[in-house]
Amino acid sequence: VSSARVVVLVMSRKTFVNSPKYDVSKLGEASGGDNVILEYELVLELFDLGRVKAVLPVLVGDLKNDADMGGDVYTHFFSSGCLPPLPDVKVPSIQSKALSYLRSDPGIGSILPPDELRCA
């Protein structure tokens, strides 16, 4: 990701809730790591630092059969309720991993704030 200039994030319902064990809406300060959120955090930080020039989200709704449309179609992401309510929370374990990754890149580490991410 750190060498990309454009990042396309494909998101669906399963990005946020994939199973009872994986539900982003239940993240809290004491939560463990989450690689999807970690990747999104990294992309936003790299965008903020000017390393990534564009972030393009592709929001994919649920797949359903619609005879009027001639078969399977994807529904509207928001109208289908694919985005759960998301907590306004900082997850230290995710931020720590993101900061560690960014500091390990010689082109980025030197321009980071000392102990906090910009987008966090």
Secondary structure, 3 states (H helix, E strand, C coil): CCCCCEEEEEECHHHHEEECCEEHHHCCCCCCCCHHHHHHHHHHHHHHCCCCCEEEEEECCCEEEEHHHCEEEECCCCCCCCCCCCCCCCCHHHHHHHHHHHHHCHHHHCCCCCCCCCCC
